[in-house]
Amino acid sequence: MASLLKGTLFEIRAQAPAPSKDYHQLLVTDSEVIWRWWKISFRSEFRNVHPGEQVNSHQDFLDNYTLQVHIGVIFGNEVLKYICNLCQHHFDYLDRIPNGLLMYIILFLDLEDIARLSQTSRKFEKVCNSDELWERLVSRYCDTITPEMQALASEVGWKEIFFTNKLQLQKKIRRRRQKFGDTEENLTLGP
């Protein structure tokens, strides 16, 4: 399965912590760790300093404690740990699944399972709480979606619409109508 991962596995850019203004890029490919830096300074002794690059194999990176300390200081220890895992061929395949495919899979789950899945990682939390997912769920379970419901969803979110019962939803739409001066009286919310 690891042979399917080709090219760039991870890339991050950041400015070094203060007082430094240096700029750094870290690129992890399927065979190398590439660290690039640009010295940014107004001091005259650094005016002729060119950008630098250090290319290491995965094993060389794992053996280079000094480089790992620099990476940890600049990008944080979580990034360093993730890069070390990549270099040891411990890949997070779920993290690489496109959001559209994840959403398609999640739509087959029960609501309780969606709630549990959202607690497993930041990526799943983001997808499971996204308006796009809840809009699809509302359209699946609700017979009719009126323009008023869509307008209310743009204010409060589709997840809120999904978990609001019909009477509360009618009340919210009525308040929204009064607030914005809409005159239409009939609501079609489905059975």
N, C-alpha and C positions, 0 to 999 in steps of 0.2 A: 504494500500500500504506500510506503514511503517513496517508492520509485515514481509515483504519480505526481509528487510535489517537485516541480522543476522551477528554476528561475529564482525570483526573490521570494523568500519566506517571510521576511519581516523588514520593515524600514521605519526609522524614527529620526526626527530632527529636533534639536533643542539648542537653546542658548545656555551656556554654562552658568552655574549659580553665581550670584554677585560675590565679589566685585568684578569678576571677569565678564567680559562682553563677547567672549569667543563663541563661535557657532560650530555645532557638531552634528554630524550625520552618522548613523549606524545602519548598516545594511547587512542582512544575513541572507545568503543565498543557499542553494542546496549543498554547496561544498566549501564556502568561505564566509568569513566575517570581515567586513570592510568598515574601517573607522576612518572618517574624514573630519578634518578640522580646519577652520579659518580663524586666524588670529585677528582680532578687531581691537585696535588700540590707536590712540592719538599720539602716543609717545614716539619720538623720532627713532629710537632704536628698533622699533618693530615695523617700520614703514616698508622695509624690503623683505619682510618675511612672507614666504609663499604659502599657500594652502598645503596641508599635509595629508597623507593617506597611509594607512597601515592595513595590509591585507594579510590575514591569517587563515590557515585551515581551521576547521572546527576543533581538531585536537590541539593545535597550537594555541587557540583562544582559551580552551579549557585549562591549559598549562600556564598561561600568562596571567598570574595573579595581579600584577601591576595594572594591566589593561582592564581587568575586571573591576578593580577599585575605581579607576577613572570612569568607567561606564556606570557603575553604581552611584557615584557622586553626581554625574551629569544627568542621567536618565532615571535614576531611582533603582532601588533593590528589586522591585517587582519585575521591571524590565530586564534586569540582569539575570534574575532567576529564569525568566521565560526564554531568554537567549541561550542560557546554559542548557535548558531542556531541549531546545531546537538543535543545539550542537551535539547532544547525546541521542538525537533522533527520537525524542519523545514529543510527538506532534499532537496538537489539539485539533483533531479533524472536525469536530463539531463547530469550532470557531471559524472554520473555513467555508462552511455551508452558506451559500448566499441567502439573504433575508427572504427573498421571494419563495425559495424552496422551503425554508423553515416555516414560513407562514402557511404554505400549502399543507405541510405535515401537521402543523398545530391545529389546523381547522378540523382534523379528524379526531382530536382529543375531546374528552369531557371537560366541563368547566373546572372541576376540581383538579384535574390533571394539568390544565393550563395554569392554575394558581400555583401548583407545586413546581411545575417546570420553571415558572418565573423566578423562583427562589434559588435556582441552581447556579446561575452565572449572570454577569452583567448583560451579556449579549441576549440571553433568553429573557431577562427582565425587560429589556428594551423592546424586544419583539412582542412578547406577551402582553405588554401594556400599550402597544402602539395603537393609534387611532385607526390605522389601516386594517389591522386584525379585527378590532371591535366593530368597525363599520361592516366588514364582511359577516361577522357573527350576527349583528343586528339585521342585516338584509336576509340572512338565512332563516332566522326565527320570527321575524316580523313580516306580516303580509304586505303592509303598505308603508312606505317611507315618504312622508309629505315634505314639501319644501320647508315648512316650519320646523319639522324635526331636524332637517339638515342644518338649518340656521342655528337652532338650539345646540346641536352637536358641535358646531364650529366654536361655540362659546364654552360649553362644559365638557366636551369630549364624548366619543361614541361609547366608551366604557360606562360612563355615567348614564347615558341613555339606555344602554342594555339593562342595567340593574335597577332602573327606575320603573316602578309599576305604572300602569296606564293612567290611573287617577292622578298620581303625582306628576306624570309627564304632561297631562292635559293642563294641570294647574301651572306648571312652569311655562308651557307654551302660551297660556292665557296671559300670564304676567309679562312675558316677552312682548306679546302683541300690544299690551297696554303701554309698555315702556317705549316701544318704537312706533306706536300709533297705527298698527295694522288694523284693518276693519273687517277682515274675513272672519266669519263666525263659526264655520263648520270645521271640525277636526276629523280626519280619517286616520285612525291609528290601527285599524285592523281588528280582528276579533279578540 
